[in-house]
Structure formats: C-alpha cells, structure tokens
C-alpha cells in the first residue's frame, strides 16, 4: 500500500494515481479523521462527485486505487518540434523514431541520420510517450 502524502485543501487541483486532473471543491465542516471521507470533488472525465480521505485515499480499504489523489497537479509541458523516422527493417517493414525532438525541421535534418524515410512534426503534452522538452 502506497499512502498518498497529502493534506487536501478545497480549491486545489490534484493528480490521480492514473494521471488525471482532479479538483477538491469542499471539505466537510464536521470533525473527521484521516480515514473518513471528508473531501469532495471531481475527476476529469467522470460526471459524479467523488469523495476522499484528507490524505487522498478514495477507497476505504486504503489500497492503491486509480482514483486516489497522489500529488498536487502540475500542468504538463507542451512539446513541439520535429522527429526523424527511419527504416530499420531494410525494406520498410519496421520504423523507429529518433530519440530527440528538434525545434525546427532544419535542425532535425542537420543531424544527418541515414535511411530517414520521413520527418514528422509533433505537438504533444509531456507524459504522452515523450519526456523532456524540444531543444536539440
């Protein structure tokens, strides 16, 4: 069991264990312990009100649940740039992407990869299969 290390606050946004954005909209004015469900709010893509313990647990068993609140929300970085794809199957059967995101098409081409079959412009949020920032 991995206990969230939070003290929830009304009006703050949090990240669920499965990576979605959640907001705590209110806390019960009645006394409760860390194990009672005194925080209420919403998780993106779910239409109903959710409740959590003050330390972020969704489930009364306090086991890892995809709706647990595990950290304060940090907006993901946008990664924009170009990647080179090249043929590694010697016949077009397999394709691999380069390990870098380049700010410009010219910068990607200047790397001089052999066997490049395409340069692709990307615009994604960090965490969608890419880490870091464009910049090489």
C-alpha positions as CSV (number, residue, x, y, z in Angstrom):
1,X,0.0,0.0,0.0
2,X,1.5,3.4,-1.0
3,X,-0.1,6.1,1.1
4,X,-0.6,9.5,-0.5
5,X,1.4,12.1,1.4
6,X,-1.1,14.9,1.1
7,X,-3.3,17.2,3.2
8,X,-6.1,18.0,0.8
9,X,-7.4,21.6,0.5
10,X,-10.5,22.9,-1.1
11,X,-10.0,24.7,-4.3
12,X,-6.7,22.9,-5.2
13,X,-6.1,20.6,-8.1
14,X,-4.5,17.2,-7.7
15,X,-3.3,14.3,-9.9
16,X,-5.0,10.9,-9.5
17,X,-3.0,7.7,-9.4
18,X,-3.9,7.1,-13.0
19,X,-2.7,10.6,-14.1
20,X,-6.0,12.6,-14.4
21,X,-6.7,16.0,-13.1
22,X,-9.0,16.3,-10.1
23,X,-10.2,19.2,-8.0
24,X,-11.3,19.3,-4.4
25,X,-14.3,21.6,-4.2
26,X,-15.1,21.3,-0.5
27,X,-14.2,19.8,2.9
28,X,-16.7,18.7,5.5
29,X,-17.1,21.2,8.3
30,X,-17.6,18.3,10.7
31,X,-14.7,16.7,12.6
32,X,-13.3,13.7,10.9
33,X,-10.1,11.6,10.9
34,X,-7.7,10.9,8.0
35,X,-9.7,7.8,7.3
36,X,-13.1,9.3,6.9
37,X,-14.2,10.7,3.6
38,X,-14.4,14.4,4.3
39,X,-13.1,15.9,1.0
40,X,-15.4,16.1,-2.1
41,X,-14.6,17.0,-5.7
42,X,-14.4,15.9,-9.3
43,X,-12.1,14.0,-11.6
44,X,-11.9,14.9,-15.2
45,X,-14.0,12.6,-17.5
46,X,-16.1,11.4,-14.5
47,X,-19.5,13.1,-14.1
48,X,-20.2,12.3,-10.5
49,X,-18.9,13.8,-7.2
50,X,-16.1,11.8,-5.7
51,X,-15.0,11.7,-2.0
52,X,-11.6,11.2,-0.4
53,X,-10.0,11.0,3.0
54,X,-8.0,14.0,4.0
55,X,-4.8,12.3,2.9
56,X,-6.1,11.5,-0.6
57,X,-7.4,7.9,-0.4
58,X,-10.5,7.1,-2.5
59,X,-11.1,3.6,-1.2
60,X,-11.9,2.8,2.5
61,X,-9.5,-0.2,2.3
62,X,-6.7,2.4,1.6
63,X,-5.3,0.1,-1.1
64,X,-3.9,1.7,-4.3
65,X,-6.9,2.9,-6.3
66,X,-6.8,4.7,-9.6
67,X,-8.9,7.5,-8.1
68,X,-6.5,8.2,-5.2
69,X,-5.1,11.7,-5.1
70,X,-1.4,11.3,-5.1
71,X,0.2,14.7,-5.8
72,X,-0.7,18.4,-6.4
73,X,-1.5,19.0,-10.1
74,X,1.3,20.4,-12.3
75,X,0.4,21.4,-15.8
76,X,2.3,19.2,-18.3
77,X,4.7,20.9,-20.7
78,X,3.9,21.1,-24.3
79,X,6.5,19.5,-26.6
80,X,6.5,20.8,-30.1
81,X,9.1,20.0,-32.7
82,X,10.2,17.5,-35.3
83,X,11.4,13.9,-35.2
84,X,13.1,11.8,-37.8
85,X,11.7,8.3,-38.7
86,X,14.0,5.9,-40.4
87,X,13.8,2.4,-41.9
88,X,15.4,-0.2,-39.6
89,X,13.9,-3.2,-41.4
90,X,15.8,-2.8,-44.7
91,X,12.6,-2.8,-46.7
92,X,10.2,-0.6,-44.8
93,X,8.8,-3.3,-42.5
94,X,9.9,-1.7,-39.3
95,X,10.2,2.0,-38.4
96,X,11.8,3.7,-35.3
97,X,11.7,7.3,-34.2
98,X,14.8,9.2,-33.3
99,X,15.5,9.8,-29.6
100,X,15.3,13.6,-29.8
101,X,12.7,16.2,-30.6
102,X,14.2,19.1,-32.6
103,X,12.9,22.6,-32.5
104,X,13.0,23.0,-36.3
105,X,12.8,20.8,-39.4
106,X,16.3,22.1,-40.4
107,X,17.7,21.1,-37.0
108,X,16.3,17.5,-37.5
109,X,17.7,17.3,-41.0
110,X,21.1,18.6,-39.9
111,X,21.6,15.6,-37.7
112,X,22.3,13.6,-40.8
113,X,20.5,10.3,-39.9
114,X,21.0,7.5,-42.5
115,X,17.9,6.0,-44.0
116,X,15.4,8.7,-43.0
117,X,12.0,8.0,-44.6
118,X,10.1,10.9,-43.1
119,X,10.3,13.9,-40.8
120,X,7.3,14.4,-38.6
121,X,6.1,17.5,-36.8
122,X,4.7,16.7,-33.3
123,X,2.7,18.7,-30.8
124,X,2.0,16.7,-27.6
125,X,1.9,17.1,-23.9
126,X,4.8,15.6,-21.8
127,X,3.8,12.2,-20.5
128,X,2.2,11.1,-23.7
129,X,5.2,8.9,-24.5
130,X,7.8,11.7,-24.5
131,X,9.8,13.1,-21.7
132,X,11.6,16.4,-21.6
133,X,11.5,19.3,-24.0
134,X,12.3,20.0,-27.5
135,X,15.6,21.8,-27.7
136,X,18.2,19.9,-29.6
